[in-house]
Amino acid sequence: MGFGFNLLFILVILPLSAVALMIWLFTRNKKWLKTMGAIWFFIVLAVFLVSLLQFVSSKTVPGIDDIRGKYVVDRGFFPGKQADWQYDHFRFEITDDDQFLFYVIEKDQILKTYRGAITYSDTYTPPRIALHFKQPTHHIIADNPTLYREVWSFYYVFHSEKFNNMYFKKGDWEPRD
């Protein structure tokens, strides 16, 4: 929990609990015991609910195995003709042997494949990828992508000099029509 809760716990809740326990020991009045039981029940319940809420709302931290896979243009960021056109013309894959395959496609037919390798930066969590190509590359993959995390998923953003930012999410390519 946070600093404020710890301070409240140490300076208020524990001393009041000790005083109530002492009063109960001398008076044997069950009212004090029931009051302390109720207070501690709500404290434990609050800690549990806050921990559960933190777990449910925390951003996903993808590992290397999560990063590997097939990616398509995410048409949900900026829906419209441009996103549909990009979806029909670009996708990529990160293979299990850390190869980066960028596909220029026309609907379901692959026109050109740019092959490269990936290295992972261990200094960041989640690991950042760096792309390495021997041949000239496409303008979309000229720079390394940025990984953005959400609560239950993540996506990559590539900066293109022609299209600006392009958003890719993990998934299999399927025809739109």
Disulfide bonds with the S-S distance in Angstrom:
none
